[in-house]
């Protein structure tokens, strides 16, 4: 636990410094400013920076917000949670990128819930915005009335 506290505190110090907080000088006011921005007690920030104790969940959430880092990262770095405890959801875009394929306009219409009776209009309007040859050919077919 001591190694985890040391690593976590060092990471938090780096974040604080990179965000412009002067935490190294007693009169710099950086620790108080971090605590104010995070909405936590200055003592909690001091205990962390002095490697005395790991912050509680409310303090971690506040620090994550103030330092503009995901709470997930703070919880994992602190050792309170693991990556398995907090998996990153996989979006459709990430799945299709992993498969090296883009979705068709028809698939997009389905995913977006475009009603059947409006699909032709959706496809006609959306096709010109596609950056690929597929979009151009779909748009050309629609204008020609063959698609």
N, C-alpha and C positions, 0 to 999 in steps of 0.2 A: 504494500500500500504506500510506503514511503517513496518508492521509485515512481509510482503513478502520480503521487502528489507533486513530486519534484518536476516530472515531465510536464504535467498539466500546468503547473504554476509558470514554468519557463515559457510554455506556449502562450499562455494568457499575457505574460509580460511582453512578449514579442508583438502580440496583437495590439496591446495597449499603446506601446511605443509607435507602432506603424500607423495607428489612428491619431497620433499627435498628442497623446497624454504624457505629461512630464511626471512619470512615476519615480524617477531616480533622485529627485531633489526634494527635501522636506518642505521647502517653501514654494515649490513649483505648483502645488495644488492639484497635481494630476490624480492622486488617489481619491481625493474628495470629488473631483470632477467625474471620474469614472463611476464612483458610487452614486452621485447625483443622477448622472445620465442613465444608469442602470436601475435606479429606484431602490437601491439597497443601502444598508448601513456601511459606513466607511470601515468599521471594524471588520466586516466580512471580507472586504477587499484587502485590508492590511493582513489579516490572518492567512489569506491565500498567498499573498506576495511574500510573506515571511515563512511560508511552508509549514504553518501551524495546523491548518485544517482545510479539508475539502469543503467548498461551498455547498449549501443545500440546494434543492431543486429550484426554488424561487429565485435565489441569487444567481444560479446558472442561467436561468431564463432571462433575467435582467441583463446580465453581462453579455449574453448572446445578442440581445437586441441592441445594446449600447455599442458593441464592437462590430455589429453587422456581420455576424456569422450564424449559420444555421444552428438551432438548438440541438439538432441531431449530432452535429460535429462536436459540440461542447460536451454532450452526454457521453459520447463514445470516447473522446480524449480523456475525460475524467475517470473512465473506468466504471461509471455507474451503469452503463449499458454497452452492448456489443453491436456490431454491424448486423448480426443475425437477429438481435432484438428489435432493431430499427431498420428493416430493409427499405431500400429506395424503390418506390413503385415504378414499374416499367410502363411507359406510355406506349401507345400505338406507334408513334413516330420512332421511338427507340427500337421497338420490335421490327418495324419495317426497315429501318436503317441497318439493323443487325443482319437482316436477310438480304440486304443490298437490292431492295426493290422499293419503288414508290407505289402509292395506291392509285387506282384509277379514279376518274371523276365519279363513276358509278359507285365505287366503294366509299368515296367521300360522302356522296349523297346519302348512302345507307348509314354510315357512321354518324352523320349530322342529323339523321332523322327527317330528311326531306320527304314529304308525302309523295306517294306515287303519282298523283295527279299534277304535281309541280316539278317532277324530276326533269322533264324535257326542258322546261324553262331554266332550271338550275344548271343543267349541262350546257345549254346554249350560252348563258351568261358567264359561267365560270371558265369555259374552255379557252378563251383568248388570254386568260391570265396565267396559263401553264407555261413554264419556261422551256418545256421540252418539245420535240417534234410531235409527240403525241398530242399535245395541246393544239398545235397548229393544224395538224391533220384533222383532229376532231372539230375544230372551229371551221375549217374549210368545208368539211362534209356537212356540217350543220347549215352553213350559208348556202351550200349547193342543194340542200334538201335531201341529201343521200344518207345522212347519218342519223 
